[in-house]
């Protein structure tokens, strides 16, 4: 179910998550209000309010903990992209010290373009580009086989090898980042906790039904928004909100600037 939601565009994913949660809680609230005598609910308003405050705080802490964790993973994925791009840039600049720089730089450009045009769309579906894979391995071999004719060139090659190793490690991390997400048990706790928190509002007695529906709807909307945010950002490369290849697009621009 969660995997299906992550394949939807952001608007429709929001409609399903937020709208579904709000509508279902409002229907449940209406049924409880219609089937439970108002006098019984009104008599327990004070006690229900105290329990709602305690349970609400517990659920808010859990929701915030999960949301912050998801956001940190999203930020880490972005940082990894820029680090990978920075390592490739170091290889590109270092290649100037060798007579085969034209070929190596052309291959670096081809690799970056393949990441943007081929690999990124595949990552949205949990895949990886075989073309980008082959180009990255070829680049690593090219850097290792650079013609070293002096001690200075050897030092430059060592720096390029270190940068290439770092780029390959960050690439592998990028491709495996979406293999893990929020545990299924935690999703059950989040959804069940949201319904239980809203359910406590059903115990209050309201003189006017519309006020009860407005309060339940407002609380449900807030919880639904948070759940949507978590769903959308759970997988940085294939959710409703995804990391974009801006680091690699910027890298192509820097290649052009160096070429000039």
C-alpha positions in Angstrom: 0.0 0.0 0.0 2.7 2.5 1.0 4.8 1.5 -2.1 1.7 2.2 -4.3 1.3 5.6 -2.7 4.9 6.5 -3.5 4.3 5.9 -7.2 1.6 8.5 -7.4 2.1 12.2 -8.3 2.4 14.5 -5.2 -1.1 15.9 -5.7 -2.9 12.6 -5.9 -0.8 11.1 -3.1 -1.9 14.0 -1.0 -5.5 13.5 -1.9 -5.4 9.8 -1.0 -3.4 10.2 2.3 -4.8 13.5 3.6 -8.3 13.2 2.1 -8.7 9.5 3.1 -7.6 10.2 6.7 -9.9 13.2 7.1 -12.9 11.7 5.5 -12.6 8.4 7.4 -12.2 10.1 10.8 -15.2 12.5 10.1 -17.4 9.5 9.2 -16.4 7.7 12.3 -17.0 10.8 14.4 -20.4 11.2 12.9 -21.4 7.6 13.6 -20.2 7.8 17.2 -22.0 11.1 17.7 -25.2 9.7 16.2 -25.2 6.4 18.2 -23.9 7.7 21.6 -26.2 9.9 23.8 -25.0 13.5 24.1 -25.5 13.4 27.9 -23.1 10.6 28.4 -20.3 12.2 26.4 -20.8 15.6 28.0 -20.6 14.2 31.5 -17.0 13.0 30.8 -15.6 16.0 29.0 -13.1 16.9 31.7 -11.7 13.4 32.0 -11.6 12.8 28.2 -9.7 16.1 27.8 -7.0 15.1 30.2 -6.5 11.7 28.5 -6.5 13.4 25.0 -3.8 15.8 26.2 -1.5 13.0 27.4 -2.1 10.7 24.4 -1.8 13.7 22.0 1.7 14.5 23.4 2.8 10.9 23.1 1.7 10.7 19.5 3.1 14.1 18.6 6.5 13.1 19.9 6.4 9.9 17.8 5.3 11.8 14.7 8.0 14.4 15.1 10.6 11.7 15.7 9.7 9.9 12.5 9.3 13.1 10.4 12.7 14.4 11.5 14.3 11.1 10.7 12.8 11.0 7.2 13.9 14.6 6.6 17.5 13.9 7.7 17.7 10.9 5.3 16.4 13.2 2.5 19.0 15.8 3.4 21.7 13.1 3.5 20.8 11.9 0.1 21.1 15.4 -1.3 24.5 15.9 0.4 25.7 12.6 -1.0 24.8 13.8 -4.6 26.9 17.0 -4.2 29.7 15.0 -2.7 29.7 12.6 -5.6 29.6 15.5 -8.1 32.5 17.2 -6.3 34.6 14.1 -6.6 33.9 13.8 -10.3 34.8 17.5 -10.7 38.2 16.8 -9.0 38.9 14.1 -11.5 37.9 16.3 -14.4 40.2 19.1 -13.3 43.1 16.8 -12.5 43.0 15.2 -16.0 44.5 18.4 -17.4 47.9 17.2 -16.3 47.8 14.3 -18.8 47.9 14.2 -22.6 44.8 11.9 -22.7 42.7 14.6 -20.9 40.5 15.2 -24.0 39.3 11.6 -24.1 38.9 11.3 -20.3 37.0 14.5 -20.1 34.7 13.5 -22.9 34.0 10.2 -21.0 33.3 12.1 -17.8 30.8 14.3 -19.6 29.1 11.2 -21.1 28.9 9.6 -17.6 27.3 12.7 -16.0 24.8 13.0 -18.9 23.9 9.3 -18.5 23.3 9.8 -14.8 20.9 12.7 -15.5 19.1 11.3 -18.6 19.2 7.5 -18.0 19.8 6.6 -14.4 17.7 9.2 -12.6 14.4 8.1 -14.3 15.3 4.5 -13.5 16.0 5.4 -9.9 12.4 6.6 -9.6 11.3 3.0 -10.2 14.0 1.5 -8.0 16.3 0.6 -10.9 19.8 1.4 -12.0 21.3 2.2 -15.4 23.6 -0.4 -16.9 25.0 2.3 -19.2 26.0 4.5 -16.3 27.4 1.5 -14.5 29.6 0.6 -17.5 30.8 4.2 -17.9 31.7 4.5 -14.3 33.8 1.3 -14.4 35.5 2.5 -17.6 36.3 5.8 -16.0 37.9 4.1 -13.0 40.1 2.0 -15.4 41.0 5.1 -17.4 42.2 7.0 -14.4 44.3 4.0 -13.2 45.9 3.6 -16.6 46.9 7.3 -17.0 50.4 7.7 -18.5 52.5 8.8 -15.5 55.8 10.3 -16.6 56.9 12.3 -13.5 56.6 12.5 -9.8 54.2 15.4 -10.1 52.0 13.5 -12.5 52.0 10.5 -10.1 50.8 12.8 -7.2 48.0 14.1 -9.4 47.0 10.6 -10.4 46.9 9.6 -6.7 44.5 12.5 -6.0 42.4 11.5 -9.0 42.2 7.9 -7.9 41.2 9.0 -4.4 38.4 11.2 -5.8 37.3 8.4 -8.2 37.0 5.9 -5.3 35.0 8.4 -3.3 32.7 9.1 -6.3 32.1 5.3 -6.8 31.3 4.8 -3.1 28.9 7.7 -3.1 27.3 6.4 -6.3 26.7 3.0 -4.8 25.2 4.6 -1.7 22.9 6.7 -3.9 21.7 3.5 -5.8 21.1 1.6 -2.6 19.6 4.5 -0.6 16.0 3.5 -1.3 16.4 -0.1 -0.4 15.4 0.8 3.2 12.5 2.9 4.4 10.3 3.1 7.4 9.6 -0.3 9.0 6.1 -1.7 8.3 5.5 -2.1 12.0 6.2 1.6 12.5 3.7 2.5 9.8 1.1 0.5 11.7 1.9 2.3 14.9 1.8 5.7 13.1 -1.6 5.1 11.4 -3.2 3.4 14.4 -1.9 6.2 16.7 -3.4 8.8 14.5 -6.8 7.2 14.6 -6.7 6.7 18.3 -5.7 10.3 18.9 -8.6 11.5 16.8 -10.9 8.9 18.4 -10.5 10.6 21.8 -12.3 13.7 20.4 -15.4 11.5 19.8 -15.8 11.3 23.5 -16.6 15.0 23.9 -20.1 16.2 24.0 -20.9 19.2 21.7 -24.1 21.2 21.7 -23.8 21.6 17.9 -22.7 18.7 15.7 -21.0 21.1 13.2 -18.5 22.2 15.9 -17.6 18.7 16.6 -17.0 18.0 12.9 -14.9 21.1 12.5 -12.7 20.2 15.4 -12.3 16.6 14.3 -11.6 17.7 10.7 -9.0 20.2 11.8 -7.1 17.7 13.9 -7.4 15.0 11.2 -6.1 17.5 8.6 -3.0 18.2 10.7 -2.2 14.5 11.3 -2.9 13.7 7.6 -0.5 16.4 6.5 2.2 15.0 8.6 1.6 11.4 7.4 1.7 12.7 3.8 5.0 14.4 4.4 6.4 11.2 5.8 5.1 9.1 2.9 6.3 11.6 0.3 9.9 11.8 1.7 10.4 8.2 2.9 12.3 7.2 -0.2 14.4 10.2 -1.4 14.6 9.0 -5.1 11.2 7.4 -5.7 8.7 9.1 -3.5 6.2 11.9 -4.2 9.0 14.4 -3.3 12.3 13.3 -4.7 15.9 14.5 -4.8 16.6 16.0 -8.2 19.9 15.7 -10.1 20.8 19.4 -9.6 24.3 18.5 -8.4 25.0 16.8 -11.8 23.4 19.5 -13.8 25.6 22.0 -12.0 28.6 19.8 -12.7 27.9 19.9 -16.4 27.8 23.7 -16.3 31.2 23.7 -14.4 32.6 21.4 -17.1 31.6 23.9 -19.7 33.2 26.7 -17.7 36.5 24.8 -17.4 36.4 23.9 -21.1 36.2 27.6 -22.0 
